[in-house]
Amino acid sequence: MVTLNFGPSEVLLRVTDDGIGFDPAAVHGVPSATGRGFGLSGMRERAGLVGGFLVLRSASGMGTTIEACIPYQTRSGSGITAYIEEASMAIPVR
Protein backbone atom coordinates (compact mmCIF):
# COMPACT_ATOMS: atom_id res chain seq x y z
CA MET A 1 0.00 0.00 0.00
CA VAL A 2 1.19 3.52 -0.75
CA THR A 3 0.05 6.47 1.35
CA LEU A 4 0.87 10.13 0.90
CA ASN A 5 0.01 12.46 3.78
CA PHE A 6 0.47 16.22 3.87
CA GLY A 7 1.06 17.82 7.26
CA PRO A 8 1.41 21.51 8.04
CA SER A 9 5.16 21.48 7.35
CA GLU A 10 6.05 18.07 5.94
CA VAL A 11 4.88 15.43 3.52
CA LEU A 12 5.08 11.74 4.49
CA LEU A 13 5.27 9.01 1.86
CA ARG A 14 4.79 5.47 3.20
CA VAL A 15 5.20 2.33 1.11
CA THR A 16 4.24 -0.95 2.81
CA ASP A 17 4.12 -4.51 1.54
CA ASP A 18 3.38 -7.88 3.10
CA GLY A 19 6.22 -9.70 1.37
CA ILE A 20 8.99 -11.85 2.82
CA GLY A 21 10.99 -8.91 4.21
CA PHE A 22 14.75 -8.77 4.70
CA ASP A 23 17.41 -7.76 7.20
CA PRO A 24 17.99 -4.01 6.67
CA ALA A 25 21.48 -4.20 8.23
CA ALA A 26 22.52 -6.72 5.58
CA VAL A 27 21.83 -4.30 2.72
CA HIS A 28 23.02 -1.02 4.30
CA GLY A 29 25.38 0.65 1.84
CA VAL A 30 25.17 -2.19 -0.69
CA PRO A 31 24.59 -1.20 -4.35
CA SER A 32 21.30 -2.30 -5.91
CA ALA A 33 20.97 -5.79 -7.37
CA THR A 34 21.21 -4.35 -10.90
CA GLY A 35 24.47 -2.58 -10.07
CA ARG A 36 23.10 0.67 -11.53
CA GLY A 37 22.31 2.48 -8.31
CA PHE A 38 22.53 2.50 -4.57
CA GLY A 39 18.95 1.57 -3.69
CA LEU A 40 18.07 2.33 -0.09
CA SER A 41 21.28 4.28 0.53
CA GLY A 42 20.47 6.55 -2.40
CA MET A 43 16.92 7.06 -1.15
CA ARG A 44 18.21 7.97 2.31
CA GLU A 45 20.77 10.38 0.86
CA ARG A 46 18.21 12.10 -1.41
CA ALA A 47 15.79 12.59 1.48
CA GLY A 48 18.60 14.07 3.57
CA LEU A 49 19.61 16.46 0.79
CA VAL A 50 16.22 18.20 1.06
CA GLY A 51 16.17 18.19 4.87
CA GLY A 52 14.13 15.01 5.27
CA PHE A 53 14.77 11.48 6.42
CA LEU A 54 14.02 7.89 5.50
CA VAL A 55 12.81 5.17 7.90
CA LEU A 56 13.00 1.49 6.96
CA ARG A 57 11.25 -1.28 8.90
CA SER A 58 11.63 -4.88 7.82
CA ALA A 59 12.55 -8.31 9.10
CA SER A 60 13.04 -11.65 7.43
CA GLY A 61 9.68 -13.36 7.13
CA MET A 62 7.76 -10.10 7.61
CA GLY A 63 6.70 -7.29 5.31
CA THR A 64 8.59 -4.07 4.68
CA THR A 65 7.69 -0.43 5.30
CA ILE A 66 9.66 2.51 3.95
CA GLU A 67 8.76 6.04 5.03
CA ALA A 68 10.16 9.25 3.61
CA CYS A 69 9.41 12.45 5.49
CA ILE A 70 10.20 15.65 3.58
CA PRO A 71 9.74 19.16 4.99
CA TYR A 72 8.25 21.95 2.89
CA GLN A 73 7.19 25.56 3.19
CA THR A 74 4.08 27.10 1.71
CA ARG A 75 3.46 30.68 0.74
CA SER A 76 0.45 32.17 2.50
CA GLY A 77 -2.34 33.05 0.13
CA SER A 78 -1.34 30.49 -2.47
CA GLY A 79 -4.05 28.21 -3.81
CA ILE A 80 -2.09 25.12 -2.90
CA THR A 81 -1.80 25.97 0.81
CA ALA A 82 -5.37 24.97 1.67
CA TYR A 83 -5.06 21.79 -0.39
CA ILE A 84 -1.82 20.76 1.31
CA GLU A 85 -3.17 21.43 4.79
CA GLU A 86 -6.24 19.26 4.22
CA ALA A 87 -5.01 16.61 1.80
CA SER A 88 -4.47 13.04 2.83
CA MET A 89 -4.90 10.08 0.53
CA ALA A 90 -4.24 6.38 0.43
CA ILE A 91 -3.70 4.63 -2.88
CA PRO A 92 -3.65 0.82 -2.87
CA VAL A 93 -1.07 -0.61 -5.28
CA ARG A 94 -1.67 -4.04 -6.78
N, C-alpha and C positions, 0 to 999 in steps of 0.2 A: 504494500500500500504506500502511496505517496501522499504526504500532506504538506501544504504550504500555508503557514500562518503569519499574518502581519500583526506585529505589536506596535506600540507607540513609537519605538525607536529601533526595532530590529525585525528582521524577517527570519523565520525558522523553517527550514526545509527538512523533512523527515522521510527517510526511505526505509521501509521495514519489509522483511520477507520471512517466510516460515521454512526456509531451506535447512540444509544440514549444518550451517554455521562453520566457523573456523576459529583458530587461535590467533587473535589479533597480534600478539607478541611475535608470532612466527613470521608474519609478513611485514613487520615494521621496517621501513626503509628498503624493502625489496622491490626491484622494478616489476612492472606488470608482466603477466604471463606471455604477452606478445612481444615483450622487449622494446616496445615503442613508447613507453611512458613510465611514470612512477606511481600509478594507481592511487592508493590511499595517501601516500606521502605527498603526492602532487595536490590532491584535494585539500589536505591539511594546510599545505603551504599557501595555496591560492586563497583559502578562507582567511588566513592570517595576514596576507598582503592587503586585505581590505578591512582589517580590524576585527575580523570575526574568528570563529573557532569551529573545529570539527570534533564530534564525539562519536566514537564507534563502540557498539556493544555487540558482542558475539561470543559464542562458545561452541566447541565441537558438539554436534548433535542437536543444536538449538538454532533458531533463526538469527538474523542479523539486523541491526538497526544502525543507520548512519544519520546523524543530525548535523546540519550546518546552520550556524547562527551568524547572521551578517547584520551589522548595524547600518542604519541609514538616517538621513535627515530629510525632513520635508520643509518646503517653503510654505509659510502660512498664506492662506488665500488661494493656493493652487487647487485645481479641480481634483487632483489625485489624493490630496490629504485626507479628505473624508472617506474615500474608498479604502485607502490603506488602513485607516484607523478602525474600520468596521469589517474589513474583509477577512474571511477565514474559509478555506475550502479543503475538502478531502477528495482526492481523485483515486479511485481504485485502479490498479494496473494489473492487467491479466496477461 
